[in-house]
Amino acid sequence: MTTAQPVLYHVVCAASPALAAAGFVTEAQQAGWDVCVITTARAGGWLDLPVLAELTGHPVRTDYKRPGQPDVLPPPDAFAVVPATFNTINKWAAGIADTLALGLLTEALGLRLPIVAAPCLAAAQAAHPAYETSCRTLRGAGVQLLDRWSPRGPDQAGGWDTTDSERVLRRLGTPTAASG
């Protein structure tokens, strides 16, 4: 599968901003990205995956493919981890690849692809010593971690809005295809 546009893998973890995934996809598309959505298992259970697949034109992946199956997604040029949870950040920094999302993120670090992550976690989790160490590790590997984000409002998306999406997309910069 080839694409004329640079490909952004939008990794969605299970935190309230996940419910705004379709909005982020639309904004990334408007910025010039061909977006593919990869979710953690729990986040995948929260979202309408057929709607996201229709919106992106690509299947939404939540798990590894079987051996011998062709890859259904174009190769990524960049990653946006929106939202990034405490669990994902710490496992990713430790090199644990026990889910598709983490496997792709650990590979992306090795490939030196541009990655922006928007952490969404409670203040108590951010105070855990593993979190600071993990953030330092990921930043040292080139990941652009935004400031910790926590829900601001009672709506279903936890207060995530277009301003937050714009911050992520601005950090990614102008889409350019590295793999195409």
C-alpha positions in Angstrom: 0.0 0.0 0.0 1.4 3.4 -1.0 0.3 6.8 0.0 1.1 10.2 -1.5 0.9 11.9 1.9 3.2 11.4 4.9 1.8 8.8 7.3 1.1 9.6 11.0 0.4 6.7 13.4 -2.0 8.0 16.0 -1.5 5.8 19.1 -4.5 6.0 21.4 -4.2 4.9 25.0 -7.1 4.5 27.5 -7.6 7.9 29.1 -10.5 10.3 28.7 -9.1 12.2 25.7 -9.2 9.0 23.7 -12.9 9.8 23.2 -11.8 12.7 21.1 -9.7 10.6 18.7 -11.9 11.2 15.7 -11.4 15.0 16.2 -7.6 14.6 16.4 -7.7 12.4 13.2 -9.6 15.1 11.3 -7.3 17.9 12.5 -4.2 15.8 11.5 -5.7 15.1 8.1 -6.4 18.8 7.6 -2.7 19.4 8.5 -1.6 17.1 5.6 -1.2 13.7 7.3 -2.5 10.3 6.2 -3.5 9.0 9.6 -3.6 5.4 10.8 -5.0 4.7 14.3 -3.5 2.2 16.6 -5.2 1.7 20.0 -4.4 -0.1 23.2 -6.8 -2.9 23.8 -8.8 -1.0 26.5 -8.9 2.2 24.4 -10.1 0.1 21.4 -13.0 -1.0 23.5 -14.1 2.6 24.2 -14.0 3.8 20.6 -16.1 3.2 17.5 -13.4 1.5 15.5 -15.5 1.2 12.2 -16.1 5.0 12.3 -12.3 5.6 12.8 -11.5 3.2 10.0 -13.9 5.0 7.6 -12.5 8.3 8.6 -8.9 7.3 8.0 -9.4 4.9 5.1 -7.3 2.4 7.0 -8.2 -0.5 9.4 -7.7 0.4 13.1 -5.2 -1.9 14.6 -5.4 -3.0 18.3 -3.3 -6.2 18.2 -0.4 -7.8 16.4 -1.1 -9.4 13.1 -0.7 -13.2 12.7 2.6 -14.5 11.3 2.5 -14.5 7.5 -0.3 -11.9 7.3 0.6 -8.8 5.2 0.8 -5.5 7.0 -2.4 -3.6 6.2 -1.0 -0.1 7.1 1.5 2.0 5.2 4.8 2.5 7.1 4.8 5.5 9.5 6.7 8.8 9.0 5.8 10.0 12.5 3.9 9.1 15.7 1.4 11.0 17.9 0.6 9.3 21.2 -2.6 11.0 22.2 -3.3 10.4 25.0 -0.3 8.7 26.5 -1.0 7.0 29.9 1.2 6.3 32.9 1.3 2.6 32.0 2.3 3.2 28.4 4.9 5.8 29.2 6.6 3.6 31.8 6.5 0.4 29.7 7.7 2.2 26.6 10.7 3.8 28.4 11.6 0.3 29.8 11.4 -1.2 26.3 8.5 -3.5 27.1 6.6 -4.3 23.9 3.8 -6.5 25.1 1.1 -4.8 23.0 1.0 -3.6 19.4 1.0 0.0 20.4 4.1 -0.5 22.6 5.8 -2.6 20.0 5.4 0.1 17.4 6.5 2.8 19.8 9.7 0.9 20.8 10.5 0.4 17.1 9.8 4.0 16.3 12.5 5.0 18.9 15.0 2.7 17.2 14.1 4.2 13.8 14.5 7.7 15.1 11.0 8.7 13.8 9.5 11.9 15.1 7.3 11.2 18.1 5.1 13.6 20.1 3.3 12.2 23.2 0.6 14.0 25.2 0.7 12.4 28.7 -2.7 12.3 30.5 -2.5 11.1 34.0 -3.3 12.0 37.6 -1.0 14.2 39.6 -0.4 11.3 42.0 0.8 9.1 39.1 3.1 11.9 37.9 4.6 12.1 41.4 5.6 8.4 41.2 9.4 8.2 40.8 9.2 5.8 37.8 7.3 8.5 35.8 10.0 11.1 36.0 12.7 8.5 35.1 10.6 7.3 32.2 10.1 10.8 30.9 13.8 11.6 31.1 14.5 8.3 29.2 12.0 9.1 26.4 13.1 12.7 26.1 16.7 11.5 25.9 15.7 9.3 23.0 14.2 12.2 21.1 10.5 11.9 22.1 8.8 15.2 22.4 6.7 14.9 25.6 4.2 17.6 26.2 3.5 18.8 29.7 1.4 16.4 31.8 -2.3 16.9 30.9 -5.2 16.2 33.2 -8.9 16.5 32.5 -10.3 20.1 32.8 -13.9 19.5 32.3 -16.8 17.1 32.8 -17.4 16.4 29.1 -16.9 13.0 27.6 -13.5 13.8 26.1 -12.3 15.0 29.5 -11.7 18.6 28.3 -9.5 17.8 25.3 -10.1 20.3 22.6 -8.7 21.6 19.3 -6.1 23.7 21.1 -4.6 20.5 22.5 -4.6 18.9 19.1 -2.9 21.9 17.6 -0.1 21.8 20.2 0.6 18.2 19.2 0.5 18.9 15.5 2.6 22.0 15.8 5.3 19.9 17.6 5.2 17.4 14.8 5.9 20.1 12.3 5.2 20.1 8.6 4.4 16.6 7.4 7.1 15.1 5.3 7.3 11.5 4.0 10.5 9.7 5.0 9.4 6.2 4.0 7.5 6.8 0.8 
